[in-house]
Amino acid sequence: MILTKQYRCIHSASCHCTKGHLTEEVLFLLFHHLNWNPKLIATLSCVCKWFDDFAKRVLWKEFCRTRAPKMMLDLQSSGSHSVDGNWRALGKLLIYCSGWKKGGLFNTNHVPGHFVDQTRFSRTSGKSFLLPQCRTDVLYVSDPCEHLDQGEEGDVGFFRGFFKSFATSKVRKMLINKGAKLHPTELCPYCKAKLWSMLQAKMIPQSASCRLGSYEDRVEYFVCLNGHMVGICTLLPLSDSEEASELQ
């Protein structure tokens, strides 16, 4: 892999890197040895703009390829070497449940965001979140991250996902044709782009609640201009028989 050599931070005279720093080749090998540790990548990004740029271009891309190799091959199968939004946003989406603040997108209590050790994203599950006429689109959706006993809300599940080639998707075209309004204040927690409400656009199929195991009228999700999806649902309680089968 050929990387452009840069030895000196040129973004800011006050940067601590004014005397030069490690080359991109050395940093690449170092983080390869660290297995593209996302927390260390995030820490490096805070050092200066040069490190932040390198992390966006290279380190987050390698993290995504290592964390979800089959998905990344699919996302780039059209010949593109980039993803919608950026690699850092996608890397964060893979490992971080955004939760939500009170009074934000969702009418729910404050639920703090947190890292998740493992999350399963499914292209097959993604079909359940698309109207029949949009099911040629490719959407990967996570299993819901369960936050139990949220007061009057009951058991809440947060889920997230991303589209392949969202700019040319049928979902985006339908949102535009419907004249769907972007949310006036809230932004995508992963890339800070503006959001469409799929509930307001009346584009949430019944199959979404079936896939999530939630109440039909308690599913809501948003899609941003870069094709990232964030959603919430109220999970159905397990019956006594279901709980027993889970324990066996």
Backbone bond lengths (Angstrom), bond angles and torsions (degrees), N, CA, C in turn:
res aa  C-N    CA-C-N  psi(-1)  N-CA   C-N-CA  omega(-1)  CA-C   N-CA-C  phi
1 M - - - 1.472 - - 1.522 109.28 -
2 I 1.326 118.94 120.56 1.451 123.04 -177.30 1.522 109.36 -93.29
3 L 1.327 115.69 124.13 1.455 121.52 -179.67 1.523 109.90 -120.72
4 T 1.307 116.52 144.59 1.457 121.34 178.92 1.521 110.04 -69.59
5 K 1.320 117.21 131.02 1.459 120.72 179.58 1.527 110.22 -78.88
6 Q 1.333 115.70 132.80 1.449 121.68 173.05 1.520 107.37 -140.22
7 Y 1.323 116.17 131.12 1.456 120.23 -175.30 1.523 113.14 -113.98
8 R 1.293 118.20 -15.19 1.455 120.54 -172.08 1.522 110.08 -135.65
9 C 1.304 115.89 134.99 1.458 120.28 176.93 1.525 109.16 -70.73
10 I 1.313 116.95 124.11 1.456 120.89 -177.21 1.530 111.81 -111.28
11 H 1.315 116.72 10.25 1.461 119.71 -174.19 1.526 113.47 -90.44
12 S 1.324 116.87 -28.32 1.452 118.69 -173.61 1.529 110.30 -152.31
13 A 1.323 116.48 131.13 1.469 120.53 178.93 1.519 111.58 -68.11
14 S 1.323 117.06 -23.10 1.467 120.45 -178.58 1.526 112.97 -89.49
15 C 1.339 116.60 -1.21 1.461 120.07 -177.48 1.524 110.76 -66.39
16 H 1.320 116.84 143.44 1.461 121.73 179.22 1.520 112.43 -68.88
17 C 1.325 116.92 -9.32 1.465 120.88 -177.45 1.522 112.89 -91.84
18 T 1.335 118.59 15.17 1.462 120.36 -173.71 1.529 112.55 -63.71
19 K 1.316 118.39 -20.63 1.460 120.88 178.55 1.521 112.13 -92.94
20 G 1.317 115.87 8.82 1.458 119.21 178.65 1.513 111.93 98.01
21 H 1.321 116.80 163.61 1.459 121.14 -179.21 1.520 109.29 -154.28
22 L 1.314 116.64 -175.13 1.454 121.84 -177.68 1.528 111.29 -60.15
23 T 1.317 116.20 149.82 1.460 120.34 177.62 1.524 109.97 -75.38
24 E 1.319 115.83 165.30 1.457 120.77 178.05 1.525 111.07 -62.54
25 E 1.331 116.95 -35.81 1.468 120.07 -179.76 1.524 111.18 -61.68
26 V 1.330 116.44 -42.67 1.463 120.76 179.81 1.522 110.83 -66.90
27 L 1.328 117.13 -43.85 1.464 120.66 178.75 1.525 111.33 -63.28
28 F 1.326 115.90 -39.67 1.461 119.88 178.16 1.522 110.61 -59.79
29 L 1.320 117.46 -48.11 1.467 121.78 -179.43 1.526 111.16 -65.47
30 L 1.346 116.69 -38.15 1.460 120.84 179.48 1.524 111.12 -62.57
31 F 1.335 117.32 -47.32 1.457 119.55 -177.84 1.526 112.04 -75.42
32 H 1.318 116.63 -24.77 1.464 118.99 171.66 1.521 109.39 -63.61
33 H 1.317 116.67 -42.37 1.467 121.31 177.29 1.528 110.98 -64.32
34 L 1.330 117.44 -32.68 1.469 122.40 179.18 1.523 112.39 -85.38
35 N 1.342 116.16 7.74 1.466 122.52 179.17 1.527 111.60 58.08
36 W 1.333 115.87 37.20 1.460 122.31 175.46 1.527 111.77 54.27
37 N 1.322 115.99 47.73 1.462 121.95 -178.47 1.530 110.61 -57.82
38 P 1.341 118.52 116.23 1.476 120.25 -172.97 1.523 113.67 -65.38
39 K 1.326 118.00 -34.34 1.465 119.64 179.81 1.524 111.04 -68.15
40 L 1.337 116.59 -35.88 1.458 119.81 177.68 1.533 111.02 -72.66
41 I 1.333 116.41 -35.25 1.464 119.50 175.75 1.526 109.58 -62.45
42 A 1.335 116.63 -43.91 1.470 120.60 179.31 1.524 111.02 -63.10
43 T 1.340 116.63 -38.91 1.462 120.50 178.38 1.525 110.89 -64.57
44 L 1.334 116.55 -44.38 1.461 120.92 178.49 1.525 110.98 -59.44
45 S 1.334 117.26 -38.38 1.461 121.45 -177.98 1.521 112.49 -62.16
46 C 1.324 116.25 -22.46 1.468 119.98 -178.13 1.527 112.83 -83.79
47 V 1.336 117.72 -8.38 1.463 120.74 -175.49 1.519 111.06 -68.72
48 C 1.328 117.45 -51.79 1.458 121.41 178.22 1.515 109.06 -164.63
49 K 1.326 117.25 174.27 1.459 121.59 -176.88 1.519 112.26 -66.16
50 W 1.335 117.18 -32.20 1.466 119.99 179.98 1.524 110.25 -65.35
51 F 1.340 116.57 -46.04 1.461 120.31 177.79 1.527 110.92 -64.69
52 D 1.323 116.16 -38.70 1.461 119.96 179.38 1.532 110.55 -63.33
53 D 1.323 117.04 -41.96 1.455 121.13 178.27 1.529 111.14 -64.17
54 F 1.325 116.50 -42.76 1.465 120.69 179.20 1.525 110.85 -63.91
55 A 1.331 116.45 -40.79 1.467 120.24 178.79 1.527 110.82 -63.28
56 K 1.337 117.77 -42.16 1.464 121.60 179.48 1.525 111.54 -63.25
57 R 1.345 115.97 -44.03 1.465 120.69 -173.90 1.530 113.00 -76.44
58 V 1.331 116.06 -36.94 1.464 119.55 -168.12 1.525 113.53 -120.16
59 L 1.340 116.95 -55.96 1.463 119.72 -169.40 1.526 112.92 -67.68
60 W 1.339 117.78 -44.66 1.464 119.41 179.37 1.520 111.08 -66.83
61 K 1.319 116.64 -33.37 1.462 120.25 177.12 1.526 110.56 -63.15
62 E 1.326 116.47 -44.85 1.466 120.02 179.37 1.519 111.13 -68.46
63 F 1.337 117.09 -35.35 1.463 120.23 175.82 1.522 110.66 -59.85
64 C 1.350 116.90 -48.05 1.464 120.83 -179.49 1.519 111.13 -62.05
65 R 1.318 116.85 -41.30 1.463 120.42 179.62 1.515 112.04 -64.24
66 T 1.319 116.79 -34.41 1.463 120.75 -179.97 1.520 111.14 -78.80
67 R 1.325 116.63 -39.25 1.467 121.48 -175.59 1.534 111.51 -72.90
68 A 1.329 117.04 -39.10 1.476 120.57 -176.11 1.525 109.02 -140.67
69 P 1.335 118.07 70.26 1.478 120.59 -173.02 1.524 114.50 -61.69
70 K 1.328 117.92 -40.58 1.468 119.54 -178.57 1.522 111.54 -67.58
71 M 1.330 116.87 -41.14 1.461 120.08 178.33 1.519 110.69 -64.17
72 M 1.333 117.04 -41.02 1.460 119.65 -178.33 1.526 111.08 -66.84
73 L 1.317 117.00 -37.49 1.464 119.61 175.61 1.524 111.06 -62.40
74 D 1.337 115.92 -39.66 1.460 120.12 178.61 1.523 110.81 -66.34
75 L 1.332 117.20 -44.49 1.458 121.10 -178.38 1.519 111.73 -61.77
76 Q 1.330 116.82 -31.33 1.464 121.08 -177.18 1.531 112.96 -102.16
77 S 1.323 116.38 8.63 1.469 119.85 -176.79 1.522 112.90 -67.92
78 S 1.342 117.04 -17.39 1.465 120.23 178.48 1.518 112.29 -79.44
79 G 1.332 116.51 -1.83 1.461 120.63 178.49 1.512 114.01 102.85
80 S 1.341 117.66 -6.07 1.462 120.64 179.72 1.520 110.54 -79.00
81 H 1.331 116.15 144.21 1.461 121.47 176.61 1.532 111.46 -100.46
82 S 1.319 116.67 7.70 1.455 121.44 179.30 1.520 108.94 -127.09
83 V 1.325 116.15 175.57 1.455 121.40 176.29 1.517 108.09 -126.24
84 D 1.334 116.32 162.27 1.462 119.74 176.86 1.526 109.22 -64.13
85 G 1.327 116.69 133.62 1.457 120.71 -174.80 1.508 108.03 88.65
86 N 1.313 117.90 -111.91 1.463 122.51 172.60 1.520 108.80 -162.29
87 W 1.323 115.99 169.29 1.467 120.51 -175.82 1.526 111.83 -66.46
88 R 1.323 117.07 -34.26 1.471 119.03 179.39 1.523 110.92 -64.60
89 A 1.337 116.78 -42.70 1.466 120.30 178.80 1.525 110.76 -61.80
90 L 1.330 116.62 -42.79 1.460 119.79 179.80 1.522 110.81 -67.47
91 G 1.337 116.82 -40.10 1.464 119.86 177.51 1.521 111.66 -60.69
92 K 1.329 116.93 -42.28 1.464 120.76 178.20 1.517 110.84 -64.31
93 L 1.327 116.60 -41.52 1.462 120.66 -179.50 1.528 111.59 -61.88
94 L 1.325 116.98 -34.46 1.459 120.51 -178.73 1.522 113.03 -66.57
95 I 1.337 116.94 -29.51 1.466 119.27 -169.45 1.522 113.87 -123.56
96 Y 1.323 118.50 2.68 1.461 119.79 -172.14 1.519 111.39 -132.10
97 C 1.335 115.57 123.27 1.466 122.44 171.53 1.523 106.80 -87.52
98 S 1.312 116.37 118.76 1.470 120.32 -171.18 1.520 113.51 -72.43
99 G 1.366 117.43 -19.45 1.457 118.32 -172.38 1.523 109.26 56.98
100 W 1.330 116.83 -154.32 1.462 118.94 172.36 1.507 110.74 -167.92
101 K 1.326 114.43 149.91 1.465 119.19 178.70 1.518 110.34 -86.89
102 K 1.306 115.71 151.67 1.464 120.95 179.38 1.525 109.50 -63.08
103 G 1.329 115.68 133.42 1.448 119.99 -179.35 1.517 113.47 83.37
104 G 1.343 116.85 8.75 1.460 120.65 179.07 1.519 111.42 -87.70
105 L 1.338 115.72 -137.16 1.459 120.13 -178.58 1.515 112.44 -62.51
106 F 1.338 115.32 -41.46 1.457 119.79 -172.51 1.530 110.47 -106.39
107 N 1.310 115.44 142.72 1.461 121.34 -179.87 1.530 108.96 -81.21
108 T 1.316 114.62 73.90 1.457 119.87 -176.25 1.515 109.61 -146.13
109 N 1.325 116.08 166.86 1.450 120.66 177.00 1.523 110.57 -67.54
110 H 1.322 115.87 164.18 1.462 120.21 178.54 1.524 110.16 -63.90
111 V 1.308 115.48 126.61 1.465 122.31 175.91 1.527 106.99 -125.36
112 P 1.322 118.08 111.50 1.475 119.05 -175.50 1.518 112.06 -67.18
113 G 1.324 115.80 145.63 1.456 120.89 174.72 1.518 111.08 -71.04
114 H 1.316 116.33 158.81 1.464 119.78 -178.40 1.533 110.25 -161.48
115 F 1.328 115.69 156.11 1.455 120.77 174.08 1.528 109.69 -74.46
116 V 1.320 115.60 150.13 1.464 121.13 176.51 1.527 108.22 -122.27
117 D 1.329 116.07 137.03 1.461 120.52 -176.90 1.521 111.92 -68.12
118 Q 1.322 115.95 -44.13 1.453 120.58 -178.69 1.525 109.87 -142.91
119 T 1.308 116.14 138.72 1.455 121.76 175.84 1.522 108.84 -140.89
120 R 1.317 116.40 135.20 1.462 120.76 177.74 1.522 109.00 -96.44
121 F 1.328 116.50 122.71 1.459 122.22 174.07 1.519 108.08 -106.21
122 S 1.323 116.10 135.41 1.461 120.58 -174.92 1.525 111.52 -129.22
123 R 1.320 115.24 127.64 1.471 121.10 173.89 1.525 110.29 -72.12
124 T 1.336 116.32 -34.55 1.468 120.52 177.67 1.521 110.57 -65.39
125 S 1.338 117.24 -44.60 1.466 120.61 177.38 1.517 111.07 -61.10
126 G 1.323 116.42 -34.88 1.459 120.48 -178.76 1.518 113.15 -57.74
127 K 1.329 117.69 -31.45 1.466 120.98 178.98 1.528 111.49 -59.93
128 S 1.335 116.54 -31.19 1.464 120.62 -178.05 1.523 112.60 -69.40
129 F 1.330 117.19 -15.79 1.462 121.02 -178.78 1.528 112.39 -98.68
130 L 1.337 116.18 6.02 1.456 121.59 -177.90 1.529 110.69 -115.41
131 L 1.314 116.40 141.70 1.461 120.06 172.58 1.526 109.38 -62.73
132 P 1.337 117.78 152.67 1.471 120.27 -177.30 1.525 113.97 -50.85
133 Q 1.329 116.92 -39.44 1.464 119.64 -177.51 1.526 113.11 -73.94
134 C 1.332 117.34 -6.30 1.480 121.05 -179.78 1.532 112.56 -112.31
135 R 1.315 117.76 7.49 1.461 119.51 -170.55 1.524 115.27 -78.47
136 T 1.329 117.27 4.43 1.467 118.86 167.97 1.531 110.57 -84.14
137 D 1.342 117.41 -11.92 1.464 120.95 173.52 1.531 109.49 -68.08
138 V 1.318 115.86 155.45 1.468 121.24 177.57 1.520 108.25 -108.44
139 L 1.334 115.59 117.90 1.461 122.41 -179.94 1.525 108.76 -131.82
140 Y 1.311 116.58 124.18 1.466 121.92 173.57 1.519 108.64 -97.76
141 V 1.341 116.82 130.56 1.465 121.60 -178.60 1.524 109.42 -129.48
142 S 1.321 115.42 141.60 1.467 121.08 179.40 1.522 110.84 -82.79
143 D 1.321 115.76 160.49 1.464 119.88 165.72 1.525 107.76 -65.69
144 P 1.334 118.69 151.63 1.467 119.18 179.82 1.523 111.58 -66.19
145 C 1.326 115.05 136.93 1.471 121.74 173.43 1.522 106.75 -85.78
146 E 1.318 117.00 113.69 1.467 121.35 -169.99 1.525 111.91 -82.87
147 H 1.327 114.89 130.54 1.464 123.10 173.53 1.523 105.95 -123.38
148 L 1.315 116.43 101.75 1.458 121.87 -169.50 1.528 112.04 -86.24
149 D 1.334 113.78 155.53 1.468 122.21 173.56 1.521 112.73 55.49
150 Q 1.339 115.75 55.41 1.469 120.45 178.95 1.532 111.32 -92.44
151 G 1.326 115.56 51.52 1.457 120.30 177.16 1.516 111.77 63.60
152 E 1.333 116.50 -132.06 1.462 121.51 -178.63 1.529 111.76 -64.72
153 E 1.318 116.90 -22.23 1.461 120.37 -179.28 1.526 112.15 -73.17
154 G 1.331 116.92 -19.71 1.460 120.18 -177.20 1.517 111.18 76.23
155 D 1.314 116.52 -142.91 1.467 121.99 179.51 1.531 108.87 -89.85
156 V 1.314 115.38 118.72 1.465 121.44 -174.62 1.520 110.01 -107.61
157 G 1.313 116.33 141.08 1.454 121.20 175.09 1.523 110.43 -121.34
158 F 1.337 116.79 130.37 1.462 121.78 173.96 1.518 108.10 -103.76
159 F 1.315 116.92 135.61 1.457 120.63 177.35 1.523 109.47 -132.72
160 R 1.306 115.77 161.22 1.460 120.77 -176.05 1.521 108.90 -147.42
161 G 1.312 117.17 161.74 1.451 119.58 -178.41 1.510 111.46 -168.29
162 F 1.319 116.01 -177.16 1.466 121.02 179.79 1.523 109.61 -156.61
163 F 1.324 114.44 146.79 1.454 122.88 178.84 1.523 110.77 -92.16
164 K 1.311 115.57 150.04 1.460 121.28 167.17 1.526 107.69 -89.14
165 S 1.337 116.33 130.99 1.469 121.79 176.77 1.531 111.35 50.27
166 F 1.333 115.50 55.05 1.464 119.87 -175.52 1.534 112.05 -60.96
167 A 1.321 117.38 -32.51 1.467 120.74 -176.85 1.525 112.51 -59.03
168 T 1.329 117.00 -27.53 1.470 120.71 -179.30 1.528 112.29 -109.91
169 S 1.325 117.39 14.13 1.469 121.10 -175.76 1.519 112.21 -78.73
170 K 1.339 115.35 157.10 1.460 121.16 176.21 1.525 111.45 -71.05
171 V 1.333 116.63 -30.39 1.462 119.99 178.24 1.530 109.97 -62.76
172 R 1.310 117.03 -47.45 1.469 120.33 179.60 1.529 110.61 -61.93
173 K 1.316 116.32 -43.81 1.464 120.40 179.87 1.523 110.80 -61.40
174 M 1.337 117.42 -40.76 1.462 120.86 -179.74 1.526 110.93 -67.82
175 L 1.328 117.14 -40.86 1.464 120.55 177.78 1.531 110.89 -59.37
176 I 1.317 115.88 -43.08 1.467 120.17 179.77 1.523 110.82 -67.71
177 N 1.326 116.88 -43.22 1.471 120.51 -179.99 1.517 111.88 -64.42
178 K 1.332 116.98 -32.24 1.461 121.21 178.19 1.524 112.00 -76.62
179 G 1.337 116.04 -12.48 1.455 119.11 -175.77 1.514 112.17 70.66
180 A 1.326 117.04 30.88 1.467 121.68 -178.30 1.528 110.25 -60.65
181 K 1.314 115.91 136.46 1.459 121.94 -178.33 1.526 110.85 -87.84
182 L 1.310 115.34 140.73 1.459 120.30 173.98 1.523 109.23 -77.31
183 H 1.340 116.38 148.97 1.466 120.05 179.55 1.529 109.25 -60.69
184 P 1.326 118.51 133.72 1.473 120.69 -172.94 1.526 114.97 -69.42
185 T 1.331 117.61 -23.70 1.482 118.61 -174.29 1.523 114.00 -129.77
186 E 1.314 118.53 -41.00 1.454 120.60 -172.29 1.534 111.97 -79.36
187 L 1.341 115.87 149.58 1.459 122.60 -178.59 1.518 110.57 -125.70
188 C 1.311 115.99 162.22 1.464 121.26 176.96 1.527 109.62 -59.11
189 P 1.325 118.33 130.06 1.472 120.03 -179.48 1.530 113.43 -70.11
190 Y 1.322 117.74 -9.02 1.461 120.68 -176.84 1.526 113.54 -104.32
191 C 1.340 117.88 -35.84 1.471 119.21 -178.03 1.522 113.47 -128.45
192 K 1.335 117.54 -2.69 1.472 123.67 178.26 1.534 113.82 67.84
193 A 1.337 116.86 20.24 1.465 120.12 175.09 1.532 109.65 -84.96
194 K 1.331 116.06 162.61 1.461 120.47 179.52 1.530 110.53 -72.05
195 L 1.345 114.81 160.13 1.463 121.28 -169.90 1.522 112.67 -122.83
196 W 1.339 114.65 144.55 1.457 122.48 168.96 1.532 108.91 -101.29
197 S 1.321 117.11 139.96 1.458 121.70 173.30 1.521 109.31 -88.97
198 M 1.326 116.40 117.50 1.465 119.90 178.29 1.523 110.93 -71.92
199 L 1.330 116.94 -25.08 1.462 120.62 177.24 1.524 110.28 -70.11
200 Q 1.318 117.52 -47.05 1.460 120.96 178.94 1.523 111.38 -64.72
201 A 1.344 116.19 -33.21 1.465 120.06 178.64 1.529 111.96 -79.46
202 K 1.323 116.71 -2.48 1.468 123.01 -179.11 1.534 111.27 55.89
203 M 1.338 114.21 49.09 1.455 120.31 -177.38 1.525 112.08 -122.59
204 I 1.347 117.22 23.50 1.462 120.90 176.59 1.524 108.63 -101.75
205 P 1.320 119.26 112.04 1.465 120.96 -179.51 1.527 111.56 -77.97
206 Q 1.319 117.07 158.61 1.463 122.06 178.94 1.522 111.28 -61.37
207 S 1.318 116.61 -28.21 1.462 120.41 -178.33 1.523 112.54 -62.66
208 A 1.346 118.06 -20.85 1.464 120.81 179.95 1.528 110.90 -65.16
209 S 1.344 117.20 -45.26 1.465 119.81 -179.74 1.520 111.13 -67.24
210 C 1.330 116.95 -34.33 1.469 120.22 177.38 1.518 110.37 -63.99
211 R 1.325 116.89 -42.34 1.460 120.77 -179.56 1.519 111.61 -66.57
212 L 1.342 116.52 -37.02 1.466 120.49 -176.84 1.521 112.79 -82.65
213 G 1.343 118.02 -18.66 1.456 120.72 -173.17 1.517 110.74 71.10
214 S 1.330 115.72 46.52 1.464 120.29 -175.10 1.527 110.44 -130.12
215 Y 1.345 115.19 171.58 1.453 120.50 174.17 1.532 109.04 -66.68
216 E 1.330 116.00 140.29 1.468 120.67 -174.70 1.522 111.98 -61.26
217 D 1.361 116.96 -38.61 1.460 119.68 -176.46 1.523 112.70 -92.20
218 R 1.335 117.28 12.48 1.459 120.74 -179.27 1.528 111.58 -123.21
219 V 1.316 115.19 39.62 1.462 121.76 175.58 1.522 108.03 -121.06
220 E 1.308 116.58 130.99 1.455 120.88 178.15 1.522 108.68 -146.01
221 Y 1.319 116.57 137.57 1.464 118.09 173.93 1.516 110.93 -150.32
222 F 1.321 113.47 157.95 1.454 123.05 -177.87 1.523 108.96 -123.12
223 V 1.326 116.05 150.70 1.461 122.57 175.69 1.518 107.76 -125.38
224 C 1.344 116.43 131.97 1.459 119.52 -178.20 1.528 110.65 -91.15
225 L 1.308 115.93 173.51 1.462 121.95 -177.71 1.526 112.68 -62.96
226 N 1.324 116.94 -19.42 1.461 121.20 178.02 1.528 113.14 -97.08
227 G 1.344 116.77 1.71 1.453 119.98 176.34 1.511 115.38 87.86
228 H 1.338 117.77 15.07 1.467 120.24 172.81 1.529 108.54 -85.85
229 M 1.316 116.46 143.97 1.459 121.00 -177.71 1.522 110.37 -120.37
230 V 1.318 116.94 136.12 1.467 122.66 173.71 1.516 107.53 -130.16
231 G 1.349 116.01 137.02 1.455 118.12 -176.36 1.517 112.82 -150.46
232 I 1.325 114.07 167.66 1.459 121.66 -179.73 1.520 108.11 -140.61
233 C 1.334 115.94 150.66 1.460 120.90 174.92 1.521 108.74 -149.54
234 T 1.331 115.74 157.42 1.467 121.58 172.23 1.516 107.52 -99.32
235 L 1.310 116.48 118.15 1.460 121.87 -172.10 1.525 111.14 -77.97
236 L 1.318 115.63 140.82 1.459 121.05 174.75 1.525 109.67 -68.93
237 P 1.349 118.03 139.65 1.467 119.43 176.71 1.524 110.50 -72.15
238 L 1.329 115.82 146.49 1.460 120.30 175.77 1.524 109.50 -73.00
239 S 1.327 116.90 140.32 1.459 120.43 174.72 1.530 108.58 -75.63
240 D 1.324 116.17 167.69 1.473 119.82 178.50 1.515 111.21 -58.10
241 S 1.329 116.78 -39.58 1.455 119.90 -178.58 1.525 110.75 -68.63
242 E 1.334 116.76 -38.04 1.454 120.33 179.26 1.519 110.71 -67.38
243 E 1.350 115.45 -38.56 1.461 118.55 178.07 1.512 110.94 -64.34
244 A 1.309 116.45 -38.88 1.471 119.96 179.11 1.515 110.73 -64.36
245 S 1.348 116.71 -41.53 1.463 119.22 -178.89 1.510 110.94 -68.15
246 E 1.339 117.08 -29.67 1.459 120.51 178.81 1.528 110.25 -67.52
247 L 1.333 116.67 -33.81 1.460 120.81 -177.44 1.506 113.43 -78.80
248 Q 1.310 117.02 -21.02 1.466 119.81 -176.03 1.520 111.47 -75.90
